[in-house]
């Protein structure tokens, strides 16, 4: 073997080693017990309007799978504790989708209601077995003392360990029954706001301040533009000769109404011919003369 062949062989061996290292993947099971809530106080409710512990199972493949005939258990000595019934179309799970089982010890309620409960004060073992009751599909151990309304599982759906083989089970930041544990493309600002202001007090106060400041600005803008429009209108009237430049006061609406009524009556010849001088005196009474009964009733002769 000459030098050129040795070099080629060395390059081939190195390339194969590099490719082998790059293709090293952690294998994950087809079914994954993805998320578990042990103590459900104020969270997800079942189809009967009740709250119980629940177990989410994830189809970790790119094909549709059927859970019919598989077994769920919380007892390592009894792998066939709950046989998942046959004939329910909801046990057919599409690729990368989830299904939720209720650990309420009420199997008579339907397919997804198990015959066992979970204990929030103890460590809980949960396992999923194949139809033969012997082949383990997946298992998870929930530590004791998980806070109420918190879940234990995997941050990314179906990924139980990293490339180094480190187990990734943890108490999750978000509760997502029947949906992805991780939201792809989530806005970091929204996440930070939820963390720093969980009750929404600051965002509420900020929104109200923005609205009120906007209303105040609009008030002054309309008031300012109204005054400018009024002055321009008066200026145009003065220039056209329709309004005296020396007029400095406004006539009230009551006075204008009285003048209009007097001019109308004079135009209709209601009164006798009088002088062309019109005098208006303001009358002040403690009652309204327009609705007084003494002007509407006939007076008896004395």
C-alpha positions, 0 to 999 in steps of 0.5 A, spaced: 500 500 500 503 506 497 503 513 501 497 515 497 492 509 499 494 510 506 492 517 506 485 516 503 484 510 508 486 515 514 481 520 511 476 515 510 476 512 517 476 519 520 470 521 516 466 515 518 468 517 526 466 524 525 459 522 522 458 517 527 459 522 532 454 527 529 449 522 528 449 520 535 442 521 538 438 519 544 433 515 543 426 517 546 420 512 547 414 512 542 409 514 548 412 519 553 408 520 560 409 527 558 406 531 564 403 530 570 399 534 575 398 530 582 395 536 586 389 539 582 386 545 586 384 550 581 386 548 575 384 543 569 377 540 570 374 534 567 368 533 562 364 532 569 366 539 571 371 536 577 378 537 578 382 531 579 390 529 578 391 528 571 396 524 566 398 527 559 401 522 554 404 524 548 405 521 541 412 522 540 412 519 533 411 522 526 405 516 525 398 515 528 398 511 534 393 507 538 393 506 545 387 501 545 389 495 550 395 498 553 396 499 561 397 504 565 399 503 572 401 507 579 404 500 582 410 497 579 408 490 582 401 490 578 403 493 571 396 491 568 392 495 573 388 499 568 387 496 561 385 502 556 378 500 553 377 498 546 373 501 541 374 509 543 376 513 537 379 518 542 385 513 544 387 514 536 392 519 537 395 523 531 403 524 530 406 529 536 399 530 539 397 529 547 391 525 550 389 526 558 387 521 563 384 523 570 387 519 576 380 520 580 379 512 581 372 513 577 373 508 571 365 508 570 366 515 568 369 513 561 375 511 558 380 516 560 378 516 568 383 511 571 382 506 577 387 509 581 389 516 584 395 519 586 398 522 592 400 529 593 404 527 599 408 521 597 412 519 591 408 517 585 410 512 580 407 512 573 408 507 568 405 505 561 405 498 558 404 494 552 398 490 550 402 484 553 402 487 560 410 486 560 413 491 555 414 497 558 413 503 554 415 509 558 415 510 566 416 517 570 417 518 578 413 524 581 417 527 587 413 528 593 411 535 595 410 538 588 406 544 589 398 545 588 396 546 581 404 545 578 406 539 574 412 535 573 414 533 566 419 535 560 420 542 558 420 540 551 415 534 549 417 527 549 425 529 550 426 525 557 434 526 557 439 531 553 445 529 549 449 527 555 444 522 558 442 527 563 434 526 565 430 532 564 424 531 568 422 537 572 417 542 575 414 546 569 413 553 569 407 552 565 401 548 566 399 545 559 394 539 559 393 536 552 398 541 548 405 543 547 409 544 554 414 549 550 411 555 546 415 556 540 417 563 538 414 566 545 415 573 546 421 574 551 418 581 553 411 578 555 414 572 559 418 577 563 412 581 564 408 575 566 414 574 571 414 581 574 407 582 574 403 576 575 397 580 577 397 585 571 397 591 576 402 595 573 399 593 566 392 596 568 395 602 571 399 603 565 393 602 560 389 607 564 394 612 564 395 612 557 388 613 556 387 618 561 393 622 558 390 621 551 383 624 553 387 630 556 391 631 550 385 631 545 381 636 550 386 641 549 387 640 542 380 640 540 379 646 545 385 650 542 383 648 535 376 651 536 378 657 539 382 658 532 376 656 528 372 661 532 377 667 531 378 666 524 370 666 523 369 672 526 375 675 522 372 673 516 366 676 518 369 683 520 373 683 513 366 682 509 363 687 513 357 683 516 360 684 523 362 690 527 369 690 529 367 694 535 363 688 537 366 686 544 361 682 547 356 676 546 349 676 546 346 670 550 341 665 547 335 668 551 336 675 549 336 672 541 330 668 542 326 674 545 329 678 539 327 673 534 320 672 537 319 680 538 321 680 530 316 675 528 310 678 532 312 685 529 312 682 522 305 678 523 302 685 525 300 682 531 300 688 535 298 695 534 303 700 530 308 702 535 315 705 535 321 702 532 324 702 539 325 695 542 326 694 549 328 688 553 328 687 560 330 681 564 325 679 569 327 675 575 322 670 579 323 665 584 318 661 579 318 659 572 313 664 568 313 660 562 309 654 566 305 658 571 298 656 572 296 664 573 297 665 566 293 659 563 287 660 568 281 664 567 281 670 572 274 671 576 271 678 575 271 682 581 
